Amino acid sequence: MSEKKEKFSYTKLDTYSKCPFQFKKKYEEKKRSSKSSLAMDIGSILHKGKEIIANSLIADETPDYEYVRKVVLEGYDEETDQKDKHIKGINELAKQYFEDWIARDDKSGMTYDEKLNLYFEHIKSMEEDTKWQPIAAELKFEFPYRDYLLYGFIDKVEKNKNGDLRVIDYKSSRKTYREQDLKTPLQMFVYALAVQEIYKKLPSEFMYDFILLNEQQLACSKGYDTRGLKKLNGLFDAIEESRKTGVYPPKPSPLCYWCDYCNNNPKADKLYKGECPYYSLWTPNNKTYKVNKPFNPDEKVEEKKFVF
């Protein structure tokens, strides 16, 4: 019987890229928080609204935008392979995360109500494009790469009259990407490999659709495939080296403020908060480059003790 291959999603790879120590905690030690957040929950229901529209267009039907609005506001119950799943709607999320909901974020200057208005105003114009037509929504993929399996879902794949393919990824984040982050995004390179595997051709265009900002960005400049291959193989090489040596060097940065293993994160999961001693001391009110503790690869980190 052949050995079962380990699965890697883009998220798993990106976690190592951003912080190998976080990768160790989350994927090697299986210390994964079950806490939800407004950003995660609102992304889920807004993605579902776009998926419903795309599937209608794929079936050559006119999308029912009033139904989509109802789903986004009231939530959605769907059946999965394992169990029924409820995706929370806006009405529920606005109550659950009341303080976050009414606050103006420091990037766009908008509240969630204002950003949601943009979402509803532009879903029709974005989805009913006369040049590109959707051919897949929430496209599942899984294929072998090196000694592993790359897997995941692509938000939408489109096709034009020339037979060219375009990959769309929805983002519900507060700001668009920097120009340098668009040249060789690993996520899009993994999706390109997946499209090649499924449709036997590479996409000709890649787009990030920021669905709460009504902004779109094209990604992947010339040579992205060569650079992406180097980046992906480099990541797997680094992961294999970490597993061989047991060294997962942390990369303290302002992102630590949102990490569940960091003492600085006021919303961290209490179960794992404090697991990482190497976190950045950066906070929104104290933008410092200092860290709580320098990393020493030879030092053993004490496991957090739990009292039951």
N, C-alpha and C positions, 0 to 999 in steps of 0.2 A: 504493500500500500504506500503510495507516494506521500511525502510529508506535506502537510497543509501550509500554504504560503501565507505569510503575514500581509495584511492589508494596510495600505497607506492612502489616506485621503489628502487632498491639498492642505486641509486644516492641520492635519497631523504633521506634515512636512513644514508648514509655515511656523508651527509652534517651535520646532527645533531651530529653524532659521532665526527666529526672534529671540529665543532663550532656551538653550539646551537643558538648563536646570529645570525649567518649567516642563519641558518635554519629559524629563525623567520622572518628575512627580506625577504628571498626568497620565502618561502612557506606559512607563516602565513599572511604576509603583501602583498604578491604577487608582490614584487618589483624585478622583474627578468630582467636582462639585455638581450637585443636582439643582443648585439655585438657579432661578431664572432672573432675567433682567428686562427692563422695558425695551432696550435695544434689540434683544433677541426675540422677545415676544411680538413686538410690532413688525419686525422683519418677517416673521413667519406668516402673519395674516396678510400683509401687503403682497408678499410673494404669491400667496394662494390666490388673491384677487387677479393678479397678472396671469397666473397659470390658467385660471378658468377662462379668461378672455382668449388666450392663445389657443387653448383646446377647441373653443368654438370656431375660431378662424381656420384651424386645421381641418375641422369637420365641415368646412364651407358653410358655416352658419353665422347669422348675425349675432354678435355678443349681446347678452342681456345685461346692460350696464347697471340697471336698477337692482338686479339680483346681485351683481358684484358688490355694489354699495352696501346692500343688506348683509352680505357675507362679511365684508370688512368691518362693519359696525357691530354686528351681533355675534360673529365667530363662526366656526365651521367644524363639523364633526365628520371625520373620515375614517374609513377602515384601512388598517395597515395589515401587513402579513402576520404580526404578532397580536395586536389588540386594537380596539377602537381608540382614536386619538381626537381630543378636542383642542382646536386652535382658538385661543382667546381672541375676541373681537375688541375693537376700539372702545366700546362702551364699558367693557369690563376692565380694560387696561388703564383707562383714564381714572378710574376709581382706585385701582390697586396701586398705581404709581402716581398718585395725585400731585405731589410736590414736583416730581420730575416732569410731569405732563404740562403743568402751567408755566414752568420756568422757560426763559429765553436762553437758548444755548449760546455759548460764546463764539461759535463759528459762523452760523448763519444769521444769528440775531432773531430767529423766529421761534415761536412756541410750536408744540406739536399740532395744535389745532390749525395753525397757519400752514404748516408743512403738509398736513393732511388735505387741506383745500387744494394745494398744488397737485397732489397725487390724483385726486378725483377730476380736476380740471383737464389733466393732460393724458389720462390713460387711453382715451379714445384716439387721439391724434398719434400717439406713439405706437399703438398696436395696429392701427389700420393704415399701415404704410403701403403705398402703391408699388414701391420698388422691391421691397422685401416681404416675403410671405413666410409665416412660421411653418415649420415642418415637424418640430418636436418641442415639447415643454416638459420641464423636469426630467430631462433625458438621463436615464440611469446608465452608467458605464462601469465596466470592470475588465481589466486586461492585464496580462503579465508584463512586468518590467524588471529586468535583472532577476533577482531571486524573490521578487515580491509581486503583489497585485496592486495596481493603482485603481481606485474606485471613487465614485462620487455621483453627483447629479449636475447637469448643465441646465441653467434656468430656461434658456430658449435657443434653438437653432433655427435660422432662417435661410431661405433660398431665393435668389432672384431669377429673372428670365434667362440669364446666361448660364444658370446652373451653379453659380458661385454660392458659397456658404458663408454665413455670418453667425458668430457666437455672441449672445447677449448675456451679461451677468447683471442682475439687479443688486443695487446697493441702497440700504436705508440709512447710511452713515450721515454724519453732520457736515462733512466737507468732501470735496472732490480730491483726486490724487495729485501729487506733485508731478511735474513733467518727467522727472527722472525715474519715477516709479512706473511710468507707462511704457517704457521702451521694451522691457523684457519681464512682464509680470509672470511669476511662476504659475499662478492659477490659470492664466490663459494658455500657457504652454502645455500644461497638463490637459486642458480641454482640447487643445489642438491635436494632441496625441490620441485623445478619445474619439474625436471626430474622424481622424484618419482611420482609426480602427473600425469604426462603425460604417462610415460612408465611403471609405477608400480614397479620400481626398482631404487635403488640408483646407481650413477656412481661409477665405481671402480677406476677411475683416473681423475685427474684434471690438466689442463696445461694452463699456460700463454705463448702465443706466441708473442714475441717482434719483430714485423714485420719489424722494421727499424734497428734492431740490429743483426738479425739472431741469436737470443738466445731464448731458451725455459726454463721454470722453472716449475717443478711439484709442486703442492700445496696440502694442506690438509693432515696433518700427522694423525696418529692413534688417535682416540678420537675426531676428528674434529667435528663430529656430535653432541656430547654431549656439547662440548665447544661452538659450533655455536649456538645451541639452547639457551644456557644461555646468550650468547652475544645478540642475536636477541631479546629475551624477555626483557633483561635489557634495550635495546634501547627503546623499546616501553613503558616500565615502566617510563623511564626518560622523554620521550616525553609527556606522559600523565601527569606527575608531573609538567612539565613546563607549560602545558596548564592550569593546575589547579591553579598554583601559579602565573603565569604570569612572571616567572623568567626564562630567557634563558641565562645562563652564557656564556660569550665569552671565547674562548680558544686562546688567542694571540700566534702566532708562526710565523716562517718565511713564512708560507703559506699566511699570511695577505698581503704580497707584491703583490700577484696575485688576491686579492679579490676586487670585484667591489665596496664594501662599505668602502674601506680603502683609506685614503688620501695619503698613501705612494705609492700606485700603479700608475705608470705613464700612464698605459693604461686602467685605470678604466673607466667604463661608467660614463660620466659626470652627467647623470641623478641621479645617486645614490652615487657617490663618496662623502665621508665624512659622510655617514649615521652612521658609527660605530666610536665612539670616543676611543674604547678600543684596537685599533690595535697595533701590535708589530712594533717597530721602526726599525726592521731588514731590511736591503737592501743588495743586493749582494756586495756592497762596504762598508757596515757598519754592520757587523755581531754582533749585540748587543742583549742582553736579555731584554732591557728596553721596556716599553710600553708607549703609548701616555697618557693613563689615566687608573688608577686602577678601577676595576669594583666594584660598590656598588649596590647590588640588591634592595636597598630601594630608590635609586635615579632615578628620571624620566628623560629619555633621550629626549631632544628636537628634534622634527621632523625637517628635513631639509626644509627650505622655498624655494619655487621656484617662480621666477618672469617671467611672460609671457608677 
